Amino acid sequence: MFALLDTDLGEENNLAKDYPEVVAEMKNIFEEARTPSEVFTFDQGTYLNIE
């Protein structure tokens, strides 16, 4: 999958639908790595942009 970055330098192609297992793994990592903060109260869903 990462070899595709050589041909899509602008990252214009969304590969999430082609690699749902990678998306799921990354989502789990993001959720587990998050530390709640009183200062930064935004929702992760805003930035993950997953439908």
mmCIF entry with sequence, helices, sheets and N, C-alpha, C, O atoms, coordinates in Angstrom:
data_MODEL
# 
_entry.id   MODEL 
# 
_entity.id                         1 
_entity.type                       polymer 
_entity.pdbx_number_of_molecules   1 
# 
_entity_poly.entity_id                      1 
_entity_poly.type                           'polypeptide(L)' 
_entity_poly.nstd_linkage                   no 
_entity_poly.nstd_monomer                   no 
_entity_poly.pdbx_seq_one_letter_code       MFALLDTDLGEENNLAKDYPEVVAEMKNIFEEARTPSEVFTFDQGTYLNIE 
_entity_poly.pdbx_seq_one_letter_code_can   MFALLDTDLGEENNLAKDYPEVVAEMKNIFEEARTPSEVFTFDQGTYLNIE 
_entity_poly.pdbx_strand_id                 A 
# 
loop_
_entity_poly_seq.entity_id 
_entity_poly_seq.num 
_entity_poly_seq.mon_id 
_entity_poly_seq.hetero 
1 1  MET n 
1 2  PHE n 
1 3  ALA n 
1 4  LEU n 
1 5  LEU n 
1 6  ASP n 
1 7  THR n 
1 8  ASP n 
1 9  LEU n 
1 10 GLY n 
1 11 GLU n 
1 12 GLU n 
1 13 ASN n 
1 14 ASN n 
1 15 LEU n 
1 16 ALA n 
1 17 LYS n 
1 18 ASP n 
1 19 TYR n 
1 20 PRO n 
1 21 GLU n 
1 22 VAL n 
1 23 VAL n 
1 24 ALA n 
1 25 GLU n 
1 26 MET n 
1 27 LYS n 
1 28 ASN n 
1 29 ILE n 
1 30 PHE n 
1 31 GLU n 
1 32 GLU n 
1 33 ALA n 
1 34 ARG n 
1 35 THR n 
1 36 PRO n 
1 37 SER n 
1 38 GLU n 
1 39 VAL n 
1 40 PHE n 
1 41 THR n 
1 42 PHE n 
1 43 ASP n 
1 44 GLN n 
1 45 GLY n 
1 46 THR n 
1 47 TYR n 
1 48 LEU n 
1 49 ASN n 
1 50 ILE n 
1 51 GLU n 
# 
_struct_asym.id          A 
_struct_asym.entity_id   1 
# 
loop_
_struct_conf.conf_type_id 
_struct_conf.id 
_struct_conf.pdbx_PDB_helix_id 
_struct_conf.beg_label_comp_id 
_struct_conf.beg_label_asym_id 
_struct_conf.beg_label_seq_id 
_struct_conf.pdbx_beg_PDB_ins_code 
_struct_conf.end_label_comp_id 
_struct_conf.end_label_asym_id 
_struct_conf.end_label_seq_id 
_struct_conf.pdbx_end_PDB_ins_code 
_struct_conf.beg_auth_comp_id 
_struct_conf.beg_auth_asym_id 
_struct_conf.beg_auth_seq_id 
_struct_conf.end_auth_comp_id 
_struct_conf.end_auth_asym_id 
_struct_conf.end_auth_seq_id 
_struct_conf.pdbx_PDB_helix_class 
_struct_conf.details 
_struct_conf.pdbx_PDB_helix_length 
HELX_P HELX_P1 AA1 PHE A 2  ? ASP A 6  ? PHE A 2  ASP A 6  5 ? 5  
HELX_P HELX_P2 AA2 PRO A 20 ? ALA A 33 ? PRO A 20 ALA A 33 1 ? 14 
HELX_P HELX_P3 AA3 GLN A 44 ? LEU A 48 ? GLN A 44 LEU A 48 1 ? 5  
# 
_struct_conf_type.id          HELX_P 
_struct_conf_type.criteria    ? 
_struct_conf_type.reference   ? 
# 
loop_
_atom_site.group_PDB 
_atom_site.id 
_atom_site.type_symbol 
_atom_site.label_atom_id 
_atom_site.label_alt_id 
_atom_site.label_comp_id 
_atom_site.label_asym_id 
_atom_site.label_entity_id 
_atom_site.label_seq_id 
_atom_site.pdbx_PDB_ins_code 
_atom_site.Cartn_x 
_atom_site.Cartn_y 
_atom_site.Cartn_z 
_atom_site.occupancy 
_atom_site.B_iso_or_equiv 
_atom_site.pdbx_formal_charge 
_atom_site.auth_seq_id 
_atom_site.auth_comp_id 
_atom_site.auth_asym_id 
_atom_site.auth_atom_id 
_atom_site.pdbx_PDB_model_num 
ATOM 1   N N  . MET A 1 1  ? 0.822   -1.186 0.000  1.00 0.00 ? 1  MET A N  1 
ATOM 2   C CA . MET A 1 1  ? 0.000   0.000  0.000  1.00 0.00 ? 1  MET A CA 1 
ATOM 3   C C  . MET A 1 1  ? 0.865   1.248  0.000  1.00 0.00 ? 1  MET A C  1 
ATOM 4   O O  . MET A 1 1  ? 0.595   2.171  -0.769 1.00 0.00 ? 1  MET A O  1 
ATOM 5   N N  . PHE A 1 2  ? 1.901   1.313  0.837  1.00 0.00 ? 2  PHE A N  1 
ATOM 6   C CA . PHE A 1 2  ? 2.701   2.521  0.939  1.00 0.00 ? 2  PHE A CA 1 
ATOM 7   C C  . PHE A 1 2  ? 3.525   2.767  -0.313 1.00 0.00 ? 2  PHE A C  1 
ATOM 8   O O  . PHE A 1 2  ? 3.955   3.895  -0.555 1.00 0.00 ? 2  PHE A O  1 
ATOM 9   N N  . ALA A 1 3  ? 3.753   1.738  -1.108 1.00 0.00 ? 3  ALA A N  1 
ATOM 10  C CA . ALA A 1 3  ? 4.456   1.929  -2.374 1.00 0.00 ? 3  ALA A CA 1 
ATOM 11  C C  . ALA A 1 3  ? 3.653   2.823  -3.307 1.00 0.00 ? 3  ALA A C  1 
ATOM 12  O O  . ALA A 1 3  ? 4.215   3.450  -4.205 1.00 0.00 ? 3  ALA A O  1 
ATOM 13  N N  . LEU A 1 4  ? 2.345   2.886  -3.101 1.00 0.00 ? 4  LEU A N  1 
ATOM 14  C CA . LEU A 1 4  ? 1.501   3.737  -3.929 1.00 0.00 ? 4  LEU A CA 1 
ATOM 15  C C  . LEU A 1 4  ? 1.795   5.213  -3.725 1.00 0.00 ? 4  LEU A C  1 
ATOM 16  O O  . LEU A 1 4  ? 1.442   6.031  -4.575 1.00 0.00 ? 4  LEU A O  1 
ATOM 17  N N  . LEU A 1 5  ? 2.427   5.568  -2.631 1.00 0.00 ? 5  LEU A N  1 
ATOM 18  C CA . LEU A 1 5  ? 2.777   6.963  -2.383 1.00 0.00 ? 5  LEU A CA 1 
ATOM 19  C C  . LEU A 1 5  ? 3.765   7.471  -3.431 1.00 0.00 ? 5  LEU A C  1 
ATOM 20  O O  . LEU A 1 5  ? 3.812   8.668  -3.713 1.00 0.00 ? 5  LEU A O  1 
ATOM 21  N N  . ASP A 1 6  ? 4.546   6.569  -4.002 1.00 0.00 ? 6  ASP A N  1 
ATOM 22  C CA . ASP A 1 6  ? 5.489   6.963  -5.045 1.00 0.00 ? 6  ASP A CA 1 
ATOM 23  C C  . ASP A 1 6  ? 4.767   7.481  -6.285 1.00 0.00 ? 6  ASP A C  1 
ATOM 24  O O  . ASP A 1 6  ? 5.290   8.341  -6.993 1.00 0.00 ? 6  ASP A O  1 
ATOM 25  N N  . THR A 1 7  ? 3.588   6.973  -6.545 1.00 0.00 ? 7  THR A N  1 
ATOM 26  C CA . THR A 1 7  ? 2.844   7.377  -7.735 1.00 0.00 ? 7  THR A CA 1 
ATOM 27  C C  . THR A 1 7  ? 1.730   8.370  -7.423 1.00 0.00 ? 7  THR A C  1 
ATOM 28  O O  . THR A 1 7  ? 1.094   8.885  -8.342 1.00 0.00 ? 7  THR A O  1 
ATOM 29  N N  . ASP A 1 8  ? 1.487   8.644  -6.164 1.00 0.00 ? 8  ASP A N  1 
ATOM 30  C CA . ASP A 1 8  ? 0.432   9.576  -5.756 1.00 0.00 ? 8  ASP A CA 1 
ATOM 31  C C  . ASP A 1 8  ? 1.010   10.552 -4.726 1.00 0.00 ? 8  ASP A C  1 
ATOM 32  O O  . ASP A 1 8  ? 0.562   10.606 -3.580 1.00 0.00 ? 8  ASP A O  1 
ATOM 33  N N  . LEU A 1 9  ? 2.001   11.312 -5.155 1.00 0.00 ? 9  LEU A N  1 
ATOM 34  C CA . LEU A 1 9  ? 2.714   12.200 -4.241 1.00 0.00 ? 9  LEU A CA 1 
ATOM 35  C C  . LEU A 1 9  ? 1.803   13.235 -3.602 1.00 0.00 ? 9  LEU A C  1 
ATOM 36  O O  . LEU A 1 9  ? 2.049   13.653 -2.470 1.00 0.00 ? 9  LEU A O  1 
ATOM 37  N N  . GLY A 1 10 ? 0.756   13.657 -4.302 1.00 0.00 ? 10 GLY A N  1 
ATOM 38  C CA . GLY A 1 10 ? -0.174  14.638 -3.758 1.00 0.00 ? 10 GLY A CA 1 
ATOM 39  C C  . GLY A 1 10 ? -1.226  14.020 -2.866 1.00 0.00 ? 10 GLY A C  1 
ATOM 40  O O  . GLY A 1 10 ? -2.079  14.721 -2.321 1.00 0.00 ? 10 GLY A O  1 
ATOM 41  N N  . GLU A 1 11 ? -1.165  12.691 -2.714 1.00 0.00 ? 11 GLU A N  1 
ATOM 42  C CA . GLU A 1 11 ? -2.140  11.942 -1.906 1.00 0.00 ? 11 GLU A CA 1 
ATOM 43  C C  . GLU A 1 11 ? -3.572  12.337 -2.279 1.00 0.00 ? 11 GLU A C  1 
ATOM 44  O O  . GLU A 1 11 ? -4.383  12.682 -1.420 1.00 0.00 ? 11 GLU A O  1 
ATOM 45  N N  . GLU A 1 12 ? -3.859  12.278 -3.582 1.00 0.00 ? 12 GLU A N  1 
ATOM 46  C CA . GLU A 1 12 ? -5.167  12.662 -4.100 1.00 0.00 ? 12 GLU A CA 1 
ATOM 47  C C  . GLU A 1 12 ? -6.166  11.510 -4.103 1.00 0.00 ? 12 GLU A C  1 
ATOM 48  O O  . GLU A 1 12 ? -7.368  11.739 -4.243 1.00 0.00 ? 12 GLU A O  1 
ATOM 49  N N  . ASN A 1 13 ? -5.692  10.285 -3.951 1.00 0.00 ? 13 ASN A N  1 
ATOM 50  C CA . ASN A 1 13 ? -6.567  9.113  -3.990 1.00 0.00 ? 13 ASN A CA 1 
ATOM 51  C C  . ASN A 1 13 ? -6.799  8.578  -2.587 1.00 0.00 ? 13 ASN A C  1 
ATOM 52  O O  . ASN A 1 13 ? -5.851  8.255  -1.870 1.00 0.00 ? 13 ASN A O  1 
ATOM 53  N N  . ASN A 1 14 ? -8.065  8.486  -2.200 1.00 0.00 ? 14 ASN A N  1 
ATOM 54  C CA . ASN A 1 14 ? -8.434  7.965  -0.894 1.00 0.00 ? 14 ASN A CA 1 
ATOM 55  C C  . ASN A 1 14 ? -8.457  6.436  -0.968 1.00 0.00 ? 14 ASN A C  1 
ATOM 56  O O  . ASN A 1 14 ? -9.290  5.856  -1.664 1.00 0.00 ? 14 ASN A O  1 
ATOM 57  N N  . LEU A 1 15 ? -7.556  5.800  -0.260 1.00 0.00 ? 15 LEU A N  1 
ATOM 58  C CA . LEU A 1 15 ? -7.427  4.342  -0.304 1.00 0.00 ? 15 LEU A CA 1 
ATOM 59  C C  . LEU A 1 15 ? -8.171  3.639  0.820  1.00 0.00 ? 15 LEU A C  1 
ATOM 60  O O  . LEU A 1 15 ? -8.080  2.418  0.952  1.00 0.00 ? 15 LEU A O  1 
ATOM 61  N N  . ALA A 1 16 ? -8.902  4.386  1.627  1.00 0.00 ? 16 ALA A N  1 
ATOM 62  C CA . ALA A 1 16 ? -9.576  3.805  2.787  1.00 0.00 ? 16 ALA A CA 1 
ATOM 63  C C  . ALA A 1 16 ? -10.536 2.690  2.403  1.00 0.00 ? 16 ALA A C  1 
ATOM 64  O O  . ALA A 1 16 ? -10.612 1.681  3.104  1.00 0.00 ? 16 ALA A O  1 
ATOM 65  N N  . LYS A 1 17 ? -11.265 2.846  1.312  1.00 0.00 ? 17 LYS A N  1 
ATOM 66  C CA . LYS A 1 17 ? -12.224 1.814  0.907  1.00 0.00 ? 17 LYS A CA 1 
ATOM 67  C C  . LYS A 1 17 ? -11.523 0.547  0.430  1.00 0.00 ? 17 LYS A C  1 
ATOM 68  O O  . LYS A 1 17 ? -12.075 -0.549 0.530  1.00 0.00 ? 17 LYS A O  1 
ATOM 69  N N  . ASP A 1 18 ? -10.312 0.700  -0.085 1.00 0.00 ? 18 ASP A N  1 
ATOM 70  C CA . ASP A 1 18 ? -9.555  -0.461 -0.563 1.00 0.00 ? 18 ASP A CA 1 
ATOM 71  C C  . ASP A 1 18 ? -8.844  -1.207 0.564  1.00 0.00 ? 18 ASP A C  1 
ATOM 72  O O  . ASP A 1 18 ? -8.499  -2.379 0.416  1.00 0.00 ? 18 ASP A O  1 
ATOM 73  N N  . TYR A 1 19 ? -8.625  -0.521 1.698  1.00 0.00 ? 19 TYR A N  1 
ATOM 74  C CA . TYR A 1 19 ? -7.877  -1.105 2.806  1.00 0.00 ? 19 TYR A CA 1 
ATOM 75  C C  . TYR A 1 19 ? -8.606  -0.894 4.136  1.00 0.00 ? 19 TYR A C  1 
ATOM 76  O O  . TYR A 1 19 ? -8.080  -0.224 5.025  1.00 0.00 ? 19 TYR A O  1 
ATOM 77  N N  . PRO A 1 20 ? -9.810  -1.460 4.283  1.00 0.00 ? 20 PRO A N  1 
ATOM 78  C CA . PRO A 1 20 ? -10.576 -1.237 5.513  1.00 0.00 ? 20 PRO A CA 1 
ATOM 79  C C  . PRO A 1 20 ? -9.882  -1.781 6.761  1.00 0.00 ? 20 PRO A C  1 
ATOM 80  O O  . PRO A 1 20 ? -10.090 -1.258 7.856  1.00 0.00 ? 20 PRO A O  1 
ATOM 81  N N  . GLU A 1 21 ? -9.071  -2.812 6.614  1.00 0.00 ? 21 GLU A N  1 
ATOM 82  C CA . GLU A 1 21 ? -8.373  -3.373 7.772  1.00 0.00 ? 21 GLU A CA 1 
ATOM 83  C C  . GLU A 1 21 ? -7.325  -2.395 8.293  1.00 0.00 ? 21 GLU A C  1 
ATOM 84  O O  . GLU A 1 21 ? -7.101  -2.319 9.501  1.00 0.00 ? 21 GLU A O  1 
ATOM 85  N N  . VAL A 1 22 ? -6.688  -1.655 7.409  1.00 0.00 ? 22 VAL A N  1 
ATOM 86  C CA . VAL A 1 22 ? -5.700  -0.650 7.826  1.00 0.00 ? 22 VAL A CA 1 
ATOM 87  C C  . VAL A 1 22 ? -6.405  0.511  8.516  1.00 0.00 ? 22 VAL A C  1 
ATOM 88  O O  . VAL A 1 22 ? -5.925  1.022  9.527  1.00 0.00 ? 22 VAL A O  1 
ATOM 89  N N  . VAL A 1 23 ? -7.544  0.926  7.967  1.00 0.00 ? 23 VAL A N  1 
ATOM 90  C CA . VAL A 1 23 ? -8.323  2.009  8.573  1.00 0.00 ? 23 VAL A CA 1 
ATOM 91  C C  . VAL A 1 23 ? -8.756  1.617  9.981  1.00 0.00 ? 23 VAL A C  1 
ATOM 92  O O  . VAL A 1 23 ? -8.661  2.425  10.905 1.00 0.00 ? 23 VAL A O  1 
ATOM 93  N N  . ALA A 1 24 ? -9.228  0.395  10.151 1.00 0.00 ? 24 ALA A N  1 
ATOM 94  C CA . ALA A 1 24 ? -9.676  -0.070 11.467 1.00 0.00 ? 24 ALA A CA 1 
ATOM 95  C C  . ALA A 1 24 ? -8.513  -0.091 12.456 1.00 0.00 ? 24 ALA A C  1 
ATOM 96  O O  . ALA A 1 24 ? -8.664  0.320  13.607 1.00 0.00 ? 24 ALA A O  1 
ATOM 97  N N  . GLU A 1 25 ? -7.367  -0.563 12.011 1.00 0.00 ? 25 GLU A N  1 
ATOM 98  C CA . GLU A 1 25 ? -6.194  -0.612 12.890 1.00 0.00 ? 25 GLU A CA 1 
ATOM 99  C C  . GLU A 1 25 ? -5.751  0.802  13.289 1.00 0.00 ? 25 GLU A C  1 
ATOM 100 O O  . GLU A 1 25 ? -5.440  1.055  14.453 1.00 0.00 ? 25 GLU A O  1 
ATOM 101 N N  . MET A 1 26 ? -5.727  1.707  12.327 1.00 0.00 ? 26 MET A N  1 
ATOM 102 C CA . MET A 1 26 ? -5.332  3.092  12.620 1.00 0.00 ? 26 MET A CA 1 
ATOM 103 C C  . MET A 1 26 ? -6.328  3.758  13.561 1.00 0.00 ? 26 MET A C  1 
ATOM 104 O O  . MET A 1 26 ? -5.934  4.497  14.463 1.00 0.00 ? 26 MET A O  1 
ATOM 105 N N  . LYS A 1 27 ? -7.614  3.500  13.355 1.00 0.00 ? 27 LYS A N  1 
ATOM 106 C CA . LYS A 1 27 ? -8.641  4.088  14.226 1.00 0.00 ? 27 LYS A CA 1 
ATOM 107 C C  . LYS A 1 27 ? -8.444  3.611  15.663 1.00 0.00 ? 27 LYS A C  1 
ATOM 108 O O  . LYS A 1 27 ? -8.543  4.403  16.600 1.00 0.00 ? 27 LYS A O  1 
ATOM 109 N N  . ASN A 1 28 ? -8.165  2.319  15.838 1.00 0.00 ? 28 ASN A N  1 
ATOM 110 C CA . ASN A 1 28 ? -7.908  1.784  17.179 1.00 0.00 ? 28 ASN A CA 1 
ATOM 111 C C  . ASN A 1 28 ? -6.679  2.434  17.820 1.00 0.00 ? 28 ASN A C  1 
ATOM 112 O O  . ASN A 1 28 ? -6.693  2.767  19.005 1.00 0.00 ? 28 ASN A O  1 
ATOM 113 N N  . ILE A 1 29 ? -5.634  2.610  17.042 1.00 0.00 ? 29 ILE A N  1 
ATOM 114 C CA . ILE A 1 29 ? -4.420  3.246  17.559 1.00 0.00 ? 29 ILE A CA 1 
ATOM 115 C C  . ILE A 1 29 ? -4.725  4.673  17.992 1.00 0.00 ? 29 ILE A C  1 
ATOM 116 O O  . ILE A 1 29 ? -4.307  5.094  19.070 1.00 0.00 ? 29 ILE A O  1 
ATOM 117 N N  . PHE A 1 30 ? -5.452  5.424  17.161 1.00 0.00 ? 30 PHE A N  1 
ATOM 118 C CA . PHE A 1 30 ? -5.798  6.812  17.502 1.00 0.00 ? 30 PHE A CA 1 
ATOM 119 C C  . PHE A 1 30 ? -6.623  6.883  18.776 1.00 0.00 ? 30 PHE A C  1 
ATOM 120 O O  . PHE A 1 30 ? -6.381  7.735  19.632 1.00 0.00 ? 30 PHE A O  1 
ATOM 121 N N  . GLU A 1 31 ? -7.603  5.984  18.904 1.00 0.00 ? 31 GLU A N  1 
ATOM 122 C CA . GLU A 1 31 ? -8.475  6.013  20.076 1.00 0.00 ? 31 GLU A CA 1 
ATOM 123 C C  . GLU A 1 31 ? -7.724  5.639  21.345 1.00 0.00 ? 31 GLU A C  1 
ATOM 124 O O  . GLU A 1 31 ? -7.957  6.221  22.405 1.00 0.00 ? 31 GLU A O  1 
ATOM 125 N N  . GLU A 1 32 ? -6.818  4.663  21.238 1.00 0.00 ? 32 GLU A N  1 
ATOM 126 C CA . GLU A 1 32 ? -6.058  4.228  22.413 1.00 0.00 ? 32 GLU A CA 1 
ATOM 127 C C  . GLU A 1 32 ? -4.989  5.247  22.807 1.00 0.00 ? 32 GLU A C  1 
ATOM 128 O O  . GLU A 1 32 ? -4.654  5.366  23.985 1.00 0.00 ? 32 GLU A O  1 
ATOM 129 N N  . ALA A 1 33 ? -4.457  5.974  21.842 1.00 0.00 ? 33 ALA A N  1 
ATOM 130 C CA . ALA A 1 33 ? -3.375  6.914  22.111 1.00 0.00 ? 33 ALA A CA 1 
ATOM 131 C C  . ALA A 1 33 ? -3.881  8.265  22.612 1.00 0.00 ? 33 ALA A C  1 
ATOM 132 O O  . ALA A 1 33 ? -3.099  9.069  23.119 1.00 0.00 ? 33 ALA A O  1 
ATOM 133 N N  . ARG A 1 34 ? -5.160  8.516  22.476 1.00 0.00 ? 34 ARG A N  1 
ATOM 134 C CA . ARG A 1 34 ? -5.713  9.813  22.843 1.00 0.00 ? 34 ARG A CA 1 
ATOM 135 C C  . ARG A 1 34 ? -5.702  9.997  24.358 1.00 0.00 ? 34 ARG A C  1 
ATOM 136 O O  . ARG A 1 34 ? -6.041  9.092  25.120 1.00 0.00 ? 34 ARG A O  1 
ATOM 137 N N  . THR A 1 35 ? -5.304  11.188 24.764 1.00 0.00 ? 35 THR A N  1 
ATOM 138 C CA . THR A 1 35 ? -5.339  11.579 26.167 1.00 0.00 ? 35 THR A CA 1 
ATOM 139 C C  . THR A 1 35 ? -6.379  12.678 26.315 1.00 0.00 ? 35 THR A C  1 
ATOM 140 O O  . THR A 1 35 ? -6.242  13.729 25.690 1.00 0.00 ? 35 THR A O  1 
ATOM 141 N N  . PRO A 1 36 ? -7.416  12.471 27.123 1.00 0.00 ? 36 PRO A N  1 
ATOM 142 C CA . PRO A 1 36 ? -8.426  13.519 27.304 1.00 0.00 ? 36 PRO A CA 1 
ATOM 143 C C  . PRO A 1 36 ? -7.787  14.812 27.818 1.00 0.00 ? 36 PRO A C  1 
ATOM 144 O O  . PRO A 1 36 ? -6.840  14.785 28.604 1.00 0.00 ? 36 PRO A O  1 
ATOM 145 N N  . SER A 1 37 ? -8.323  15.933 27.356 1.00 0.00 ? 37 SER A N  1 
ATOM 146 C CA . SER A 1 37 ? -7.778  17.225 27.739 1.00 0.00 ? 37 SER A CA 1 
ATOM 147 C C  . SER A 1 37 ? -8.899  18.219 27.969 1.00 0.00 ? 37 SER A C  1 
ATOM 148 O O  . SER A 1 37 ? -9.872  18.254 27.215 1.00 0.00 ? 37 SER A O  1 
ATOM 149 N N  . GLU A 1 38 ? -8.765  19.021 29.001 1.00 0.00 ? 38 GLU A N  1 
ATOM 150 C CA . GLU A 1 38 ? -9.738  20.080 29.257 1.00 0.00 ? 38 GLU A CA 1 
ATOM 151 C C  . GLU A 1 38 ? -9.523  21.253 28.313 1.00 0.00 ? 38 GLU A C  1 
ATOM 152 O O  . GLU A 1 38 ? -10.440 22.043 28.084 1.00 0.00 ? 38 GLU A O  1 
ATOM 153 N N  . VAL A 1 39 ? -8.326  21.373 27.768 1.00 0.00 ? 39 VAL A N  1 
ATOM 154 C CA . VAL A 1 39 ? -7.997  22.481 26.870 1.00 0.00 ? 39 VAL A CA 1 
ATOM 155 C C  . VAL A 1 39 ? -8.443  22.182 25.438 1.00 0.00 ? 39 VAL A C  1 
ATOM 156 O O  . VAL A 1 39 ? -9.077  23.017 24.793 1.00 0.00 ? 39 VAL A O  1 
ATOM 157 N N  . PHE A 1 40 ? -8.112  20.996 24.950 1.00 0.00 ? 40 PHE A N  1 
ATOM 158 C CA . PHE A 1 40 ? -8.456  20.600 23.593 1.00 0.00 ? 40 PHE A CA 1 
ATOM 159 C C  . PHE A 1 40 ? -9.656  19.655 23.655 1.00 0.00 ? 40 PHE A C  1 
ATOM 160 O O  . PHE A 1 40 ? -9.502  18.453 23.870 1.00 0.00 ? 40 PHE A O  1 
ATOM 161 N N  . THR A 1 41 ? -10.833 20.204 23.468 1.00 0.00 ? 41 THR A N  1 
ATOM 162 C CA . THR A 1 41 ? -12.059 19.429 23.670 1.00 0.00 ? 41 THR A CA 1 
ATOM 163 C C  . THR A 1 41 ? -12.724 18.989 22.373 1.00 0.00 ? 41 THR A C  1 
ATOM 164 O O  . THR A 1 41 ? -13.873 18.548 22.398 1.00 0.00 ? 41 THR A O  1 
ATOM 165 N N  . PHE A 1 42 ? -12.035 19.098 21.241 1.00 0.00 ? 42 PHE A N  1 
ATOM 166 C CA . PHE A 1 42 ? -12.638 18.704 19.972 1.00 0.00 ? 42 PHE A CA 1 
ATOM 167 C C  . PHE A 1 42 ? -12.844 17.193 19.902 1.00 0.00 ? 42 PHE A C  1 
ATOM 168 O O  . PHE A 1 42 ? -12.183 16.427 20.603 1.00 0.00 ? 42 PHE A O  1 
ATOM 169 N N  . ASP A 1 43 ? -13.762 16.789 19.051 1.00 0.00 ? 43 ASP A N  1 
ATOM 170 C CA . ASP A 1 43 ? -14.105 15.381 18.869 1.00 0.00 ? 43 ASP A CA 1 
ATOM 171 C C  . ASP A 1 43 ? -13.195 14.767 17.813 1.00 0.00 ? 43 ASP A C  1 
ATOM 172 O O  . ASP A 1 43 ? -12.952 15.388 16.778 1.00 0.00 ? 43 ASP A O  1 
ATOM 173 N N  . GLN A 1 44 ? -12.685 13.555 18.053 1.00 0.00 ? 44 GLN A N  1 
ATOM 174 C CA . GLN A 1 44 ? -11.804 12.893 17.096 1.00 0.00 ? 44 GLN A CA 1 
ATOM 175 C C  . GLN A 1 44 ? -12.503 12.630 15.774 1.00 0.00 ? 44 GLN A C  1 
ATOM 176 O O  . GLN A 1 44 ? -11.858 12.656 14.725 1.00 0.00 ? 44 GLN A O  1 
ATOM 177 N N  . GLY A 1 45 ? -13.793 12.380 15.797 1.00 0.00 ? 45 GLY A N  1 
ATOM 178 C CA . GLY A 1 45 ? -14.522 12.104 14.564 1.00 0.00 ? 45 GLY A CA 1 
ATOM 179 C C  . GLY A 1 45 ? -14.377 13.206 13.555 1.00 0.00 ? 45 GLY A C  1 
ATOM 180 O O  . GLY A 1 45 ? -14.426 12.958 12.351 1.00 0.00 ? 45 GLY A O  1 
ATOM 181 N N  . THR A 1 46 ? -14.201 14.411 14.022 1.00 0.00 ? 46 THR A N  1 
ATOM 182 C CA . THR A 1 46 ? -14.015 15.553 13.119 1.00 0.00 ? 46 THR A CA 1 
ATOM 183 C C  . THR A 1 46 ? -12.767 15.369 12.274 1.00 0.00 ? 46 THR A C  1 
ATOM 184 O O  . THR A 1 46 ? -12.754 15.735 11.099 1.00 0.00 ? 46 THR A O  1 
ATOM 185 N N  . TYR A 1 47 ? -11.729 14.813 12.853 1.00 0.00 ? 47 TYR A N  1 
ATOM 186 C CA . TYR A 1 47 ? -10.454 14.703 12.167 1.00 0.00 ? 47 TYR A CA 1 
ATOM 187 C C  . TYR A 1 47 ? -10.244 13.352 11.484 1.00 0.00 ? 47 TYR A C  1 
ATOM 188 O O  . TYR A 1 47 ? -9.461  13.256 10.539 1.00 0.00 ? 47 TYR A O  1 
ATOM 189 N N  . LEU A 1 48 ? -10.919 12.327 11.940 1.00 0.00 ? 48 LEU A N  1 
ATOM 190 C CA . LEU A 1 48 ? -10.763 11.023 11.290 1.00 0.00 ? 48 LEU A CA 1 
ATOM 191 C C  . LEU A 1 48 ? -11.505 10.982 9.954  1.00 0.00 ? 48 LEU A C  1 
ATOM 192 O O  . LEU A 1 48 ? -11.081 10.281 9.035  1.00 0.00 ? 48 LEU A O  1 
ATOM 193 N N  . ASN A 1 49 ? -12.601 11.720 9.839  1.00 0.00 ? 49 ASN A N  1 
ATOM 194 C CA . ASN A 1 49 ? -13.378 11.834 8.601  1.00 0.00 ? 49 ASN A CA 1 
ATOM 195 C C  . ASN A 1 49 ? -13.709 10.464 8.022  1.00 0.00 ? 49 ASN A C  1 
ATOM 196 O O  . ASN A 1 49 ? -13.500 10.221 6.833  1.00 0.00 ? 49 ASN A O  1 
ATOM 197 N N  . ILE A 1 50 ? -14.215 9.585  8.848  1.00 0.00 ? 50 ILE A N  1 
ATOM 198 C CA . ILE A 1 50 ? -14.575 8.235  8.413  1.00 0.00 ? 50 ILE A CA 1 
ATOM 199 C C  . ILE A 1 50 ? -16.084 8.139  8.369  1.00 0.00 ? 50 ILE A C  1 
ATOM 200 O O  . ILE A 1 50 ? -16.780 8.504  9.316  1.00 0.00 ? 50 ILE A O  1 
ATOM 201 N N  . GLU A 1 51 ? -16.569 7.642  7.255  1.00 0.00 ? 51 GLU A N  1 
ATOM 202 C CA . GLU A 1 51 ? -18.027 7.489  7.090  1.00 0.00 ? 51 GLU A CA 1 
ATOM 203 C C  . GLU A 1 51 ? -18.459 6.085  7.436  1.00 0.00 ? 51 GLU A C  1 
ATOM 204 O O  . GLU A 1 51 ? -19.646 5.768  7.358  1.00 0.00 ? 51 GLU A O  1 
# 
